[in-house]
């Protein structure tokens, strides 16, 4: 058997090329990755350094002096020999009738107001004093 160098190189290259194509196709089909890592210097960031703040010194507050509280007040009872008036009912003078209106009208003499008129009359007292009489007159003009 004779050994021909150019023919053998051609045959070896074709076999190597076919093997590379088959392995690439198999790797792509199986999702296998192939990489060549080149080692180099790796930089790691140093850990942060935590320091507590310097202590804070405060000047102490000046002393506070309080005056003593005044003594409680002293209450004295009535002197000996003091007599209170006897409890009793004092009736009004004869002929006196009780008035409950600012004009002196007796309650029974007032006209009967419905709820809305009574509210309006009560609200008249919230107005300025010079407008109250006009408000009351307006409300009373709606009474039948």
Phi and psi in radians as a Rosetta constraint file:
Dihedral C 1 N 2 CA 2 C 2 CIRCULARHARMONIC -1.798 0.35
Dihedral N 2 CA 2 C 2 N 3 CIRCULARHARMONIC 2.554 0.35
Dihedral C 2 N 3 CA 3 C 3 CIRCULARHARMONIC -1.896 0.35
Dihedral N 3 CA 3 C 3 N 4 CIRCULARHARMONIC 1.992 0.35
Dihedral C 3 N 4 CA 4 C 4 CIRCULARHARMONIC -1.866 0.35
Dihedral N 4 CA 4 C 4 N 5 CIRCULARHARMONIC 2.138 0.35
Dihedral C 4 N 5 CA 5 C 5 CIRCULARHARMONIC -1.194 0.35
Dihedral N 5 CA 5 C 5 N 6 CIRCULARHARMONIC -0.871 0.35
Dihedral C 5 N 6 CA 6 C 6 CIRCULARHARMONIC -1.128 0.35
Dihedral N 6 CA 6 C 6 N 7 CIRCULARHARMONIC -0.612 0.35
Dihedral C 6 N 7 CA 7 C 7 CIRCULARHARMONIC -1.228 0.35
Dihedral N 7 CA 7 C 7 N 8 CIRCULARHARMONIC -0.684 0.35
Dihedral C 7 N 8 CA 8 C 8 CIRCULARHARMONIC -1.185 0.35
Dihedral N 8 CA 8 C 8 N 9 CIRCULARHARMONIC -0.701 0.35
Dihedral C 8 N 9 CA 9 C 9 CIRCULARHARMONIC -1.128 0.35
Dihedral N 9 CA 9 C 9 N 10 CIRCULARHARMONIC -0.699 0.35
Dihedral C 9 N 10 CA 10 C 10 CIRCULARHARMONIC -1.108 0.35
Dihedral N 10 CA 10 C 10 N 11 CIRCULARHARMONIC -0.765 0.35
Dihedral C 10 N 11 CA 11 C 11 CIRCULARHARMONIC -1.167 0.35
Dihedral N 11 CA 11 C 11 N 12 CIRCULARHARMONIC -0.707 0.35
Dihedral C 11 N 12 CA 12 C 12 CIRCULARHARMONIC -1.155 0.35
Dihedral N 12 CA 12 C 12 N 13 CIRCULARHARMONIC -0.702 0.35
Dihedral C 12 N 13 CA 13 C 13 CIRCULARHARMONIC -1.162 0.35
Dihedral N 13 CA 13 C 13 N 14 CIRCULARHARMONIC -0.664 0.35
Dihedral C 13 N 14 CA 14 C 14 CIRCULARHARMONIC -1.205 0.35
Dihedral N 14 CA 14 C 14 N 15 CIRCULARHARMONIC -0.653 0.35
Dihedral C 14 N 15 CA 15 C 15 CIRCULARHARMONIC -1.181 0.35
Dihedral N 15 CA 15 C 15 N 16 CIRCULARHARMONIC -0.745 0.35
Dihedral C 15 N 16 CA 16 C 16 CIRCULARHARMONIC -1.115 0.35
Dihedral N 16 CA 16 C 16 N 17 CIRCULARHARMONIC -0.708 0.35
Dihedral C 16 N 17 CA 17 C 17 CIRCULARHARMONIC -1.149 0.35
Dihedral N 17 CA 17 C 17 N 18 CIRCULARHARMONIC -0.710 0.35
Dihedral C 17 N 18 CA 18 C 18 CIRCULARHARMONIC -1.157 0.35
Dihedral N 18 CA 18 C 18 N 19 CIRCULARHARMONIC -0.725 0.35
Dihedral C 18 N 19 CA 19 C 19 CIRCULARHARMONIC -1.135 0.35
Dihedral N 19 CA 19 C 19 N 20 CIRCULARHARMONIC -0.707 0.35
Dihedral C 19 N 20 CA 20 C 20 CIRCULARHARMONIC -1.153 0.35
Dihedral N 20 CA 20 C 20 N 21 CIRCULARHARMONIC -0.702 0.35
Dihedral C 20 N 21 CA 21 C 21 CIRCULARHARMONIC -1.157 0.35
Dihedral N 21 CA 21 C 21 N 22 CIRCULARHARMONIC -0.733 0.35
Dihedral C 21 N 22 CA 22 C 22 CIRCULARHARMONIC -1.160 0.35
Dihedral N 22 CA 22 C 22 N 23 CIRCULARHARMONIC -0.708 0.35
Dihedral C 22 N 23 CA 23 C 23 CIRCULARHARMONIC -1.218 0.35
Dihedral N 23 CA 23 C 23 N 24 CIRCULARHARMONIC -0.618 0.35
Dihedral C 23 N 24 CA 24 C 24 CIRCULARHARMONIC -1.181 0.35
Dihedral N 24 CA 24 C 24 N 25 CIRCULARHARMONIC -0.723 0.35
Dihedral C 24 N 25 CA 25 C 25 CIRCULARHARMONIC -1.158 0.35
Dihedral N 25 CA 25 C 25 N 26 CIRCULARHARMONIC -0.700 0.35
Dihedral C 25 N 26 CA 26 C 26 CIRCULARHARMONIC -1.185 0.35
Dihedral N 26 CA 26 C 26 N 27 CIRCULARHARMONIC -0.691 0.35
Dihedral C 26 N 27 CA 27 C 27 CIRCULARHARMONIC -1.166 0.35
Dihedral N 27 CA 27 C 27 N 28 CIRCULARHARMONIC -0.694 0.35
Dihedral C 27 N 28 CA 28 C 28 CIRCULARHARMONIC -1.199 0.35
Dihedral N 28 CA 28 C 28 N 29 CIRCULARHARMONIC -0.616 0.35
Dihedral C 28 N 29 CA 29 C 29 CIRCULARHARMONIC -1.299 0.35
Dihedral N 29 CA 29 C 29 N 30 CIRCULARHARMONIC -0.589 0.35
Dihedral C 29 N 30 CA 30 C 30 CIRCULARHARMONIC -1.649 0.35
Dihedral N 30 CA 30 C 30 N 31 CIRCULARHARMONIC 0.039 0.35
Dihedral C 30 N 31 CA 31 C 31 CIRCULARHARMONIC 0.955 0.35
Dihedral N 31 CA 31 C 31 N 32 CIRCULARHARMONIC 0.798 0.35
Dihedral C 31 N 32 CA 32 C 32 CIRCULARHARMONIC -1.793 0.35
Dihedral N 32 CA 32 C 32 N 33 CIRCULARHARMONIC 2.284 0.35
Dihedral C 32 N 33 CA 33 C 33 CIRCULARHARMONIC -1.856 0.35
Dihedral N 33 CA 33 C 33 N 34 CIRCULARHARMONIC 2.542 0.35
Dihedral C 33 N 34 CA 34 C 34 CIRCULARHARMONIC -2.277 0.35
Dihedral N 34 CA 34 C 34 N 35 CIRCULARHARMONIC 2.219 0.35
Dihedral C 34 N 35 CA 35 C 35 CIRCULARHARMONIC -2.510 0.35
Dihedral N 35 CA 35 C 35 N 36 CIRCULARHARMONIC 2.709 0.35
Dihedral C 35 N 36 CA 36 C 36 CIRCULARHARMONIC -1.947 0.35
Dihedral N 36 CA 36 C 36 N 37 CIRCULARHARMONIC 2.027 0.35
Dihedral C 36 N 37 CA 37 C 37 CIRCULARHARMONIC -1.581 0.35
Dihedral N 37 CA 37 C 37 N 38 CIRCULARHARMONIC 2.364 0.35
Dihedral C 37 N 38 CA 38 C 38 CIRCULARHARMONIC -1.905 0.35
Dihedral N 38 CA 38 C 38 N 39 CIRCULARHARMONIC 2.022 0.35
Dihedral C 38 N 39 CA 39 C 39 CIRCULARHARMONIC -1.212 0.35
Dihedral N 39 CA 39 C 39 N 40 CIRCULARHARMONIC 2.498 0.35
Dihedral C 39 N 40 CA 40 C 40 CIRCULARHARMONIC -2.668 0.35
Dihedral N 40 CA 40 C 40 N 41 CIRCULARHARMONIC -3.127 0.35
Dihedral C 40 N 41 CA 41 C 41 CIRCULARHARMONIC -1.179 0.35
Dihedral N 41 CA 41 C 41 N 42 CIRCULARHARMONIC 2.381 0.35
Dihedral C 41 N 42 CA 42 C 42 CIRCULARHARMONIC -1.967 0.35
Dihedral N 42 CA 42 C 42 N 43 CIRCULARHARMONIC 2.309 0.35
Dihedral C 42 N 43 CA 43 C 43 CIRCULARHARMONIC -1.845 0.35
Dihedral N 43 CA 43 C 43 N 44 CIRCULARHARMONIC 2.171 0.35
Dihedral C 43 N 44 CA 44 C 44 CIRCULARHARMONIC -1.939 0.35
Dihedral N 44 CA 44 C 44 N 45 CIRCULARHARMONIC 2.281 0.35
Dihedral C 44 N 45 CA 45 C 45 CIRCULARHARMONIC -1.238 0.35
Dihedral N 45 CA 45 C 45 N 46 CIRCULARHARMONIC 2.358 0.35
Dihedral C 45 N 46 CA 46 C 46 CIRCULARHARMONIC -1.207 0.35
Dihedral N 46 CA 46 C 46 N 47 CIRCULARHARMONIC 2.688 0.35
Dihedral C 46 N 47 CA 47 C 47 CIRCULARHARMONIC -1.173 0.35
Dihedral N 47 CA 47 C 47 N 48 CIRCULARHARMONIC 2.541 0.35
Dihedral C 47 N 48 CA 48 C 48 CIRCULARHARMONIC -1.188 0.35
Dihedral N 48 CA 48 C 48 N 49 CIRCULARHARMONIC 2.617 0.35
Dihedral C 48 N 49 CA 49 C 49 CIRCULARHARMONIC -1.846 0.35
Dihedral N 49 CA 49 C 49 N 50 CIRCULARHARMONIC 2.162 0.35
Dihedral C 49 N 50 CA 50 C 50 CIRCULARHARMONIC -1.844 0.35
Dihedral N 50 CA 50 C 50 N 51 CIRCULARHARMONIC 2.314 0.35
Dihedral C 50 N 51 CA 51 C 51 CIRCULARHARMONIC -2.235 0.35
Dihedral N 51 CA 51 C 51 N 52 CIRCULARHARMONIC 2.484 0.35
Dihedral C 51 N 52 CA 52 C 52 CIRCULARHARMONIC -1.360 0.35
Dihedral N 52 CA 52 C 52 N 53 CIRCULARHARMONIC 2.610 0.35
Dihedral C 52 N 53 CA 53 C 53 CIRCULARHARMONIC -1.172 0.35
Dihedral N 53 CA 53 C 53 N 54 CIRCULARHARMONIC 2.747 0.35
Dihedral C 53 N 54 CA 54 C 54 CIRCULARHARMONIC -1.140 0.35
Dihedral N 54 CA 54 C 54 N 55 CIRCULARHARMONIC 2.645 0.35
Dihedral C 54 N 55 CA 55 C 55 CIRCULARHARMONIC -1.151 0.35
Dihedral N 55 CA 55 C 55 N 56 CIRCULARHARMONIC 2.572 0.35
Dihedral C 55 N 56 CA 56 C 56 CIRCULARHARMONIC -1.873 0.35
Dihedral N 56 CA 56 C 56 N 57 CIRCULARHARMONIC 2.262 0.35
Dihedral C 56 N 57 CA 57 C 57 CIRCULARHARMONIC -1.938 0.35
Dihedral N 57 CA 57 C 57 N 58 CIRCULARHARMONIC 2.289 0.35
Dihedral C 57 N 58 CA 58 C 58 CIRCULARHARMONIC -1.945 0.35
Dihedral N 58 CA 58 C 58 N 59 CIRCULARHARMONIC 2.558 0.35
Dihedral C 58 N 59 CA 59 C 59 CIRCULARHARMONIC -1.333 0.35
Dihedral N 59 CA 59 C 59 N 60 CIRCULARHARMONIC 2.289 0.35
Dihedral C 59 N 60 CA 60 C 60 CIRCULARHARMONIC -1.112 0.35
Dihedral N 60 CA 60 C 60 N 61 CIRCULARHARMONIC 2.598 0.35
Dihedral C 60 N 61 CA 61 C 61 CIRCULARHARMONIC -1.177 0.35
Dihedral N 61 CA 61 C 61 N 62 CIRCULARHARMONIC 2.587 0.35
Dihedral C 61 N 62 CA 62 C 62 CIRCULARHARMONIC -1.158 0.35
Dihedral N 62 CA 62 C 62 N 63 CIRCULARHARMONIC 2.630 0.35
Dihedral C 62 N 63 CA 63 C 63 CIRCULARHARMONIC -1.161 0.35
Dihedral N 63 CA 63 C 63 N 64 CIRCULARHARMONIC 2.537 0.35
Dihedral C 63 N 64 CA 64 C 64 CIRCULARHARMONIC -1.925 0.35
Dihedral N 64 CA 64 C 64 N 65 CIRCULARHARMONIC 2.245 0.35
Dihedral C 64 N 65 CA 65 C 65 CIRCULARHARMONIC -1.951 0.35
Dihedral N 65 CA 65 C 65 N 66 CIRCULARHARMONIC 2.248 0.35
Dihedral C 65 N 66 CA 66 C 66 CIRCULARHARMONIC -1.870 0.35
Dihedral N 66 CA 66 C 66 N 67 CIRCULARHARMONIC 2.538 0.35
Dihedral C 66 N 67 CA 67 C 67 CIRCULARHARMONIC -1.356 0.35
Dihedral N 67 CA 67 C 67 N 68 CIRCULARHARMONIC 2.587 0.35
Dihedral C 67 N 68 CA 68 C 68 CIRCULARHARMONIC -1.138 0.35
Dihedral N 68 CA 68 C 68 N 69 CIRCULARHARMONIC 2.634 0.35
Dihedral C 68 N 69 CA 69 C 69 CIRCULARHARMONIC -1.145 0.35
Dihedral N 69 CA 69 C 69 N 70 CIRCULARHARMONIC 2.558 0.35
Dihedral C 69 N 70 CA 70 C 70 CIRCULARHARMONIC -1.164 0.35
Dihedral N 70 CA 70 C 70 N 71 CIRCULARHARMONIC 2.681 0.35
Dihedral C 70 N 71 CA 71 C 71 CIRCULARHARMONIC -1.156 0.35
Dihedral N 71 CA 71 C 71 N 72 CIRCULARHARMONIC 2.662 0.35
Dihedral C 71 N 72 CA 72 C 72 CIRCULARHARMONIC -1.135 0.35
Dihedral N 72 CA 72 C 72 N 73 CIRCULARHARMONIC 2.659 0.35
Dihedral C 72 N 73 CA 73 C 73 CIRCULARHARMONIC -1.163 0.35
Dihedral N 73 CA 73 C 73 N 74 CIRCULARHARMONIC 2.626 0.35
Dihedral C 73 N 74 CA 74 C 74 CIRCULARHARMONIC -1.856 0.35
Dihedral N 74 CA 74 C 74 N 75 CIRCULARHARMONIC 2.228 0.35
Dihedral C 74 N 75 CA 75 C 75 CIRCULARHARMONIC -1.883 0.35
Dihedral N 75 CA 75 C 75 N 76 CIRCULARHARMONIC 2.305 0.35
Dihedral C 75 N 76 CA 76 C 76 CIRCULARHARMONIC -1.875 0.35
Dihedral N 76 CA 76 C 76 N 77 CIRCULARHARMONIC 2.495 0.35
Dihedral C 76 N 77 CA 77 C 77 CIRCULARHARMONIC -1.306 0.35
Dihedral N 77 CA 77 C 77 N 78 CIRCULARHARMONIC 3.062 0.35
Dihedral C 77 N 78 CA 78 C 78 CIRCULARHARMONIC -1.138 0.35
Dihedral N 78 CA 78 C 78 N 79 CIRCULARHARMONIC 2.621 0.35
Dihedral C 78 N 79 CA 79 C 79 CIRCULARHARMONIC -1.149 0.35
Dihedral N 79 CA 79 C 79 N 80 CIRCULARHARMONIC 2.811 0.35
Dihedral C 79 N 80 CA 80 C 80 CIRCULARHARMONIC -1.063 0.35
Dihedral N 80 CA 80 C 80 N 81 CIRCULARHARMONIC 2.428 0.35
Dihedral C 80 N 81 CA 81 C 81 CIRCULARHARMONIC 1.606 0.35
Dihedral N 81 CA 81 C 81 N 82 CIRCULARHARMONIC 0.091 0.35
Dihedral C 81 N 82 CA 82 C 82 CIRCULARHARMONIC -1.542 0.35
Dihedral N 82 CA 82 C 82 N 83 CIRCULARHARMONIC 2.249 0.35
Dihedral C 82 N 83 CA 83 C 83 CIRCULARHARMONIC -2.137 0.35
Dihedral N 83 CA 83 C 83 N 84 CIRCULARHARMONIC 2.286 0.35
Dihedral C 83 N 84 CA 84 C 84 CIRCULARHARMONIC -1.420 0.35
Dihedral N 84 CA 84 C 84 N 85 CIRCULARHARMONIC 2.676 0.35
Dihedral C 84 N 85 CA 85 C 85 CIRCULARHARMONIC -1.145 0.35
Dihedral N 85 CA 85 C 85 N 86 CIRCULARHARMONIC 2.672 0.35
Dihedral C 85 N 86 CA 86 C 86 CIRCULARHARMONIC -1.202 0.35
Dihedral N 86 CA 86 C 86 N 87 CIRCULARHARMONIC 2.402 0.35
Dihedral C 86 N 87 CA 87 C 87 CIRCULARHARMONIC -1.174 0.35
Dihedral N 87 CA 87 C 87 N 88 CIRCULARHARMONIC 2.476 0.35
Dihedral C 87 N 88 CA 88 C 88 CIRCULARHARMONIC -2.937 0.35
Dihedral N 88 CA 88 C 88 N 89 CIRCULARHARMONIC 3.035 0.35
Dihedral C 88 N 89 CA 89 C 89 CIRCULARHARMONIC -1.889 0.35
Dihedral N 89 CA 89 C 89 N 90 CIRCULARHARMONIC 2.229 0.35
Dihedral C 89 N 90 CA 90 C 90 CIRCULARHARMONIC -1.820 0.35
Dihedral N 90 CA 90 C 90 N 91 CIRCULARHARMONIC 2.021 0.35
Dihedral C 90 N 91 CA 91 C 91 CIRCULARHARMONIC -1.441 0.35
Dihedral N 91 CA 91 C 91 N 92 CIRCULARHARMONIC 2.632 0.35
Dihedral C 91 N 92 CA 92 C 92 CIRCULARHARMONIC -1.179 0.35
Dihedral N 92 CA 92 C 92 N 93 CIRCULARHARMONIC 2.831 0.35
Dihedral C 92 N 93 CA 93 C 93 CIRCULARHARMONIC -1.093 0.35
Dihedral N 93 CA 93 C 93 N 94 CIRCULARHARMONIC 2.660 0.35
Dihedral C 93 N 94 CA 94 C 94 CIRCULARHARMONIC -1.093 0.35
Dihedral N 94 CA 94 C 94 N 95 CIRCULARHARMONIC 2.490 0.35
Dihedral C 94 N 95 CA 95 C 95 CIRCULARHARMONIC 1.484 0.35
Dihedral N 95 CA 95 C 95 N 96 CIRCULARHARMONIC 0.027 0.35
Dihedral C 95 N 96 CA 96 C 96 CIRCULARHARMONIC -1.522 0.35
Dihedral N 96 CA 96 C 96 N 97 CIRCULARHARMONIC 2.278 0.35
Dihedral C 96 N 97 CA 97 C 97 CIRCULARHARMONIC -2.043 0.35
Dihedral N 97 CA 97 C 97 N 98 CIRCULARHARMONIC 2.460 0.35
Dihedral C 97 N 98 CA 98 C 98 CIRCULARHARMONIC -1.347 0.35
Dihedral N 98 CA 98 C 98 N 99 CIRCULARHARMONIC 2.314 0.35
Dihedral C 98 N 99 CA 99 C 99 CIRCULARHARMONIC -1.852 0.35
Dihedral N 99 CA 99 C 99 N 100 CIRCULARHARMONIC 2.437 0.35
Dihedral C 99 N 100 CA 100 C 100 CIRCULARHARMONIC -2.243 0.35
Dihedral N 100 CA 100 C 100 N 101 CIRCULARHARMONIC 0.127 0.35
Dihedral C 100 N 101 CA 101 C 101 CIRCULARHARMONIC -1.955 0.35
Dihedral N 101 CA 101 C 101 N 102 CIRCULARHARMONIC 2.692 0.35
Dihedral C 101 N 102 CA 102 C 102 CIRCULARHARMONIC -1.166 0.35
Dihedral N 102 CA 102 C 102 N 103 CIRCULARHARMONIC -0.366 0.35
Dihedral C 102 N 103 CA 103 C 103 CIRCULARHARMONIC -1.583 0.35
Dihedral N 103 CA 103 C 103 N 104 CIRCULARHARMONIC -0.044 0.35
Dihedral C 103 N 104 CA 104 C 104 CIRCULARHARMONIC 1.550 0.35
Dihedral N 104 CA 104 C 104 N 105 CIRCULARHARMONIC 0.203 0.35
Dihedral C 104 N 105 CA 105 C 105 CIRCULARHARMONIC -1.317 0.35
Dihedral N 105 CA 105 C 105 N 106 CIRCULARHARMONIC 2.521 0.35
Dihedral C 105 N 106 CA 106 C 106 CIRCULARHARMONIC -1.376 0.35
Dihedral N 106 CA 106 C 106 N 107 CIRCULARHARMONIC 2.549 0.35
Dihedral C 106 N 107 CA 107 C 107 CIRCULARHARMONIC -1.000 0.35
Dihedral N 107 CA 107 C 107 N 108 CIRCULARHARMONIC -0.656 0.35
Dihedral C 107 N 108 CA 108 C 108 CIRCULARHARMONIC -1.213 0.35
Dihedral N 108 CA 108 C 108 N 109 CIRCULARHARMONIC -0.360 0.35
Dihedral C 108 N 109 CA 109 C 109 CIRCULARHARMONIC -1.469 0.35
Dihedral N 109 CA 109 C 109 N 110 CIRCULARHARMONIC -0.228 0.35
Dihedral C 109 N 110 CA 110 C 110 CIRCULARHARMONIC -1.316 0.35
Dihedral N 110 CA 110 C 110 N 111 CIRCULARHARMONIC 2.560 0.35
Dihedral C 110 N 111 CA 111 C 111 CIRCULARHARMONIC -1.257 0.35
Dihedral N 111 CA 111 C 111 N 112 CIRCULARHARMONIC 2.722 0.35
Dihedral C 111 N 112 CA 112 C 112 CIRCULARHARMONIC -1.400 0.35
Dihedral N 112 CA 112 C 112 N 113 CIRCULARHARMONIC 2.254 0.35
Dihedral C 112 N 113 CA 113 C 113 CIRCULARHARMONIC -1.867 0.35
Dihedral N 113 CA 113 C 113 N 114 CIRCULARHARMONIC 2.492 0.35
Dihedral C 113 N 114 CA 114 C 114 CIRCULARHARMONIC -1.382 0.35
Dihedral N 114 CA 114 C 114 N 115 CIRCULARHARMONIC 3.135 0.35
Dihedral C 114 N 115 CA 115 C 115 CIRCULARHARMONIC -1.069 0.35
Dihedral N 115 CA 115 C 115 N 116 CIRCULARHARMONIC -0.759 0.35
Dihedral C 115 N 116 CA 116 C 116 CIRCULARHARMONIC -1.161 0.35
Dihedral N 116 CA 116 C 116 N 117 CIRCULARHARMONIC -0.698 0.35
Dihedral C 116 N 117 CA 117 C 117 CIRCULARHARMONIC -1.175 0.35
Dihedral N 117 CA 117 C 117 N 118 CIRCULARHARMONIC -0.655 0.35
Dihedral C 117 N 118 CA 118 C 118 CIRCULARHARMONIC -1.148 0.35
Dihedral N 118 CA 118 C 118 N 119 CIRCULARHARMONIC -0.711 0.35
Dihedral C 118 N 119 CA 119 C 119 CIRCULARHARMONIC -1.093 0.35
Dihedral N 119 CA 119 C 119 N 120 CIRCULARHARMONIC -0.759 0.35
Dihedral C 119 N 120 CA 120 C 120 CIRCULARHARMONIC -1.100 0.35
Dihedral N 120 CA 120 C 120 N 121 CIRCULARHARMONIC -0.677 0.35
Dihedral C 120 N 121 CA 121 C 121 CIRCULARHARMONIC -1.167 0.35
Dihedral N 121 CA 121 C 121 N 122 CIRCULARHARMONIC -0.672 0.35
Dihedral C 121 N 122 CA 122 C 122 CIRCULARHARMONIC -1.173 0.35
Dihedral N 122 CA 122 C 122 N 123 CIRCULARHARMONIC -0.611 0.35
Dihedral C 122 N 123 CA 123 C 123 CIRCULARHARMONIC -1.289 0.35
Dihedral N 123 CA 123 C 123 N 124 CIRCULARHARMONIC -0.296 0.35
Dihedral C 123 N 124 CA 124 C 124 CIRCULARHARMONIC -1.088 0.35
Dihedral N 124 CA 124 C 124 N 125 CIRCULARHARMONIC -0.521 0.35
Dihedral C 124 N 125 CA 125 C 125 CIRCULARHARMONIC -1.243 0.35
Dihedral N 125 CA 125 C 125 N 126 CIRCULARHARMONIC -0.222 0.35
Dihedral C 125 N 126 CA 126 C 126 CIRCULARHARMONIC -1.453 0.35
Dihedral N 126 CA 126 C 126 N 127 CIRCULARHARMONIC -0.234 0.35
Dihedral C 126 N 127 CA 127 C 127 CIRCULARHARMONIC -1.409 0.35
Dihedral N 127 CA 127 C 127 N 128 CIRCULARHARMONIC 3.039 0.35
Dihedral C 127 N 128 CA 128 C 128 CIRCULARHARMONIC -1.131 0.35
Dihedral N 128 CA 128 C 128 N 129 CIRCULARHARMONIC 2.603 0.35
Dihedral C 128 N 129 CA 129 C 129 CIRCULARHARMONIC -0.996 0.35
Dihedral N 129 CA 129 C 129 N 130 CIRCULARHARMONIC -0.604 0.35
Dihedral C 129 N 130 CA 130 C 130 CIRCULARHARMONIC -1.306 0.35
Dihedral N 130 CA 130 C 130 N 131 CIRCULARHARMONIC -0.275 0.35
Dihedral C 130 N 131 CA 131 C 131 CIRCULARHARMONIC -1.754 0.35
Dihedral N 131 CA 131 C 131 N 132 CIRCULARHARMONIC -0.118 0.35
Dihedral C 131 N 132 CA 132 C 132 CIRCULARHARMONIC -1.186 0.35
Dihedral N 132 CA 132 C 132 N 133 CIRCULARHARMONIC -0.719 0.35
Dihedral C 132 N 133 CA 133 C 133 CIRCULARHARMONIC -1.137 0.35
Dihedral N 133 CA 133 C 133 N 134 CIRCULARHARMONIC -0.675 0.35
Dihedral C 133 N 134 CA 134 C 134 CIRCULARHARMONIC -1.157 0.35
Dihedral N 134 CA 134 C 134 N 135 CIRCULARHARMONIC -0.666 0.35
Dihedral C 134 N 135 CA 135 C 135 CIRCULARHARMONIC -1.121 0.35
Dihedral N 135 CA 135 C 135 N 136 CIRCULARHARMONIC -0.802 0.35
Dihedral C 135 N 136 CA 136 C 136 CIRCULARHARMONIC -1.125 0.35
Dihedral N 136 CA 136 C 136 N 137 CIRCULARHARMONIC -0.660 0.35
Dihedral C 136 N 137 CA 137 C 137 CIRCULARHARMONIC -1.143 0.35
Dihedral N 137 CA 137 C 137 N 138 CIRCULARHARMONIC -0.653 0.35
Dihedral C 137 N 138 CA 138 C 138 CIRCULARHARMONIC -1.151 0.35
Dihedral N 138 CA 138 C 138 N 139 CIRCULARHARMONIC -0.737 0.35
Dihedral C 138 N 139 CA 139 C 139 CIRCULARHARMONIC -1.148 0.35
Dihedral N 139 CA 139 C 139 N 140 CIRCULARHARMONIC -0.763 0.35
Dihedral C 139 N 140 CA 140 C 140 CIRCULARHARMONIC -1.172 0.35
Dihedral N 140 CA 140 C 140 N 141 CIRCULARHARMONIC -0.392 0.35
Dihedral C 140 N 141 CA 141 C 141 CIRCULARHARMONIC -1.284 0.35
Dihedral N 141 CA 141 C 141 N 142 CIRCULARHARMONIC -0.258 0.35
Dihedral C 141 N 142 CA 142 C 142 CIRCULARHARMONIC -1.592 0.35
Dihedral N 142 CA 142 C 142 N 143 CIRCULARHARMONIC -0.030 0.35
Dihedral C 142 N 143 CA 143 C 143 CIRCULARHARMONIC -1.387 0.35
Dihedral N 143 CA 143 C 143 N 144 CIRCULARHARMONIC 2.401 0.35
